Amino acid sequence: MSSRKKTLLKVIILGDSGVGKTSLMQQFVNGKFSQQYKATIGADFLMKELVLDDKTVTMQLWDTAGQERFQSLGVAFYRGADCCVLVYDVTNPKSFENVSLWRDEFLVQANVKNPENFPFVVIGNKIDVDESKKLVSLKKAQQFCANLGNLPLFQTSAKEAVNIDQAFDVIARNALQQEENDEFQDEFNDAININLESENQGCAC
């Protein structure tokens, strides 16, 4: 892949309304946190440029309206994603239970070629709260991620910027790997098509 080519990584962030998807994005991209909760309407995205191992990539982070749960946001929204981030709130067990539903929804809508190898990252947000309010244990979340093929798991606080950069570094690297795999697959398929065409033209019947 040419180093001159700008690499755009499309990352979809899914999860129930109020788990902190927008706050995570804002903290990562702009280093800001707002106490005021404002529901995302439809979908929104932010961009951030990163350097990964001397390669400059642009992350395009797509945030969905969690209250439109499991209603199709349109295939175009999901299509072409390089990584999917599944967010739950550690104080809200229901939002954790719904993570697997969001994952299933994504796989259906995105029409992923190779679902077993598609990169998902799970984030448990709001760990800045008192221990008594944490209703989803780390052990339970780790077990869940292990059952789904050892998905990366991060416990974060968008409010206090805990683990945000670490989580998005892994998200970016996984997305880049997926992008490169897709590009290799496309080139491989193009090569096969060219060979098949030249064989057909060389028929000496």
C-alpha positions in Angstrom: 0.0 0.0 0.0 1.4 3.4 -1.0 2.5 5.5 2.0 1.3 8.6 0.1 -2.3 7.3 0.3 -4.3 8.7 3.1 -5.8 5.9 5.2 -9.3 6.6 6.4 -10.5 4.3 9.1 -14.3 4.2 9.7 -15.2 3.3 13.3 -18.8 2.7 14.4 -19.7 3.3 18.1 -22.8 1.4 19.3 -24.5 1.1 22.6 -27.7 2.1 24.5 -28.7 5.7 24.9 -26.8 7.4 27.8 -23.8 5.1 28.1 -21.5 7.9 27.1 -20.7 7.2 23.4 -20.6 10.9 22.5 -18.6 11.8 25.7 -16.0 9.1 24.8 -15.6 10.6 21.3 -15.5 14.2 22.6 -12.9 13.3 25.2 -10.7 11.5 22.7 -11.0 14.0 19.8 -11.3 17.3 21.7 -10.2 16.5 25.2 -13.5 17.9 26.5 -16.2 16.6 28.8 -19.7 18.1 29.2 -21.9 17.4 32.2 -24.9 18.2 30.2 -26.5 15.2 28.5 -27.8 15.8 25.0 -29.1 12.8 23.1 -27.6 12.3 19.7 -30.2 12.6 16.9 -29.7 10.2 14.1 -25.9 9.9 13.7 -22.9 12.1 14.1 -19.2 11.8 13.4 -15.9 13.3 14.5 -12.5 13.0 12.8 -9.1 12.7 14.4 -5.7 12.2 12.7 -3.3 9.7 14.4 0.2 8.4 13.7 0.5 4.6 14.1 4.0 3.2 13.6 5.0 6.1 11.3 1.8 5.8 9.3 -0.7 8.7 9.4 -4.3 7.6 9.6 -7.6 9.5 9.9 -10.1 8.0 12.2 -13.7 8.7 11.4 -15.8 8.0 14.5 -19.5 7.5 13.9 -21.8 7.9 16.9 -25.3 6.5 16.8 -28.5 7.5 18.5 -28.9 4.8 21.1 -32.6 5.5 21.7 -33.3 4.3 18.2 -32.3 0.9 19.4 -32.0 -1.9 16.9 -33.9 0.1 14.2 -31.9 0.2 11.0 -30.0 3.4 10.6 -29.5 2.5 7.0 -27.0 0.1 5.5 -24.8 3.1 4.4 -24.1 4.0 8.0 -22.6 0.6 8.8 -21.1 -0.3 5.4 -17.4 0.0 5.1 -16.7 0.0 8.8 -13.2 -1.1 9.8 -13.9 -1.6 13.5 -17.0 -1.5 15.8 -16.9 -0.3 19.4 -19.6 -1.6 21.7 -20.2 0.6 24.8 -22.0 -0.1 28.0 -22.4 1.8 31.3 -20.9 0.0 34.3 -23.8 1.3 36.4 -26.5 -0.1 34.0 -26.7 -3.9 33.7 -29.3 -3.6 30.9 -26.9 -1.6 28.7 -24.3 -4.5 29.3 -26.9 -7.2 28.3 -27.7 -5.3 25.1 -24.0 -5.3 24.0 -24.5 -8.7 22.3 -27.6 -7.4 20.6 -25.8 -4.4 19.2 -23.0 -6.7 18.0 -25.6 -8.9 16.2 -27.3 -5.8 14.7 -24.0 -4.5 13.4 -23.1 -7.8 11.7 -26.4 -8.0 10.0 -26.4 -4.3 8.8 -22.7 -4.1 7.8 -22.9 -7.3 5.8 -19.4 -8.2 7.0 -17.5 -10.6 4.7 -15.7 -12.4 7.6 -17.7 -12.0 10.8 -15.5 -14.3 12.9 -12.4 -12.1 12.3 -14.1 -8.6 12.3 -12.6 -6.4 15.0 -14.9 -5.4 17.9 -13.7 -3.6 21.0 -15.9 -3.4 24.2 -15.8 -0.4 26.5 -17.4 -0.2 30.0 -17.7 3.5 30.7 -18.3 5.6 33.8 -15.8 3.8 36.1 -15.4 7.2 38.0 -18.5 6.4 40.1 -18.5 5.0 43.6 -17.8 1.3 43.8 -21.3 0.7 45.2 -22.8 2.0 42.0 -20.8 -0.3 39.7 -23.3 -3.0 38.9 -21.4 -4.8 36.1 -18.3 -6.5 37.4 -15.1 -6.5 35.5 -15.0 -10.3 35.8 -18.4 -10.6 34.2 -17.4 -8.3 31.3 -14.1 -10.2 30.8 -16.0 -13.5 30.7 -18.4 -12.0 28.1 -15.5 -10.8 25.9 -13.6 -14.2 26.2 -16.7 -16.0 25.0 -16.9 -13.9 21.9 -13.3 -14.7 20.9 -11.2 -12.6 23.4 -12.5 -9.2 22.4 -10.4 -6.3 23.8 -12.1 -4.8 26.8 -11.5 -1.4 28.4 -12.9 0.2 31.5 -13.1 3.9 30.9 -14.2 7.2 32.3 -15.0 9.8 29.7 -15.5 12.3 32.6 -12.0 11.9 34.0 -10.2 10.8 30.7 -9.3 7.4 32.2 -8.1 4.8 29.6 -9.5 6.8 26.7 -6.3 7.1 24.7 -5.4 3.5 25.4 -8.7 2.2 24.2 -8.7 4.3 21.0 -5.1 3.3 20.2 -6.2 -0.4 20.2 -9.4 0.6 18.2 -7.2 2.4 15.6 -4.7 -0.5 15.3 -7.5 -3.1 14.9 -9.2 -0.8 12.3 -6.0 -0.4 10.4 -5.4 -4.1 10.3 -8.9 -4.7 9.0 -8.5 -2.0 6.4 -5.2 -3.5 5.1 -6.8 -7.0 5.1 -9.7 -5.8 3.0 -7.4 -4.0 0.6 -5.2 -7.1 0.2 -8.4 -9.2 -0.4 -9.6 -6.7 -3.1 -6.2 -6.7 -4.8 -6.2 -10.5 -4.7 -9.7 -10.8 -6.2 -8.7 -8.3 -8.9 -5.7 -10.4 -9.8 -7.9 -13.5 -10.1 -10.3 -11.7 -12.3 -7.6 -10.4 -14.7 -6.2 -13.9 -15.0 -9.6 -15.4 -15.7 -10.2 -12.8 -18.4 -6.9 -13.4 -20.1 -7.4 -17.1 -20.1 -10.8 -16.7 -21.7 -9.4 -14.5 -24.5 -6.6 -17.0 -25.2 -9.0 -19.8 -26.1 -7.6 -21.8 -29.0 -10.7 -23.9 -29.9 
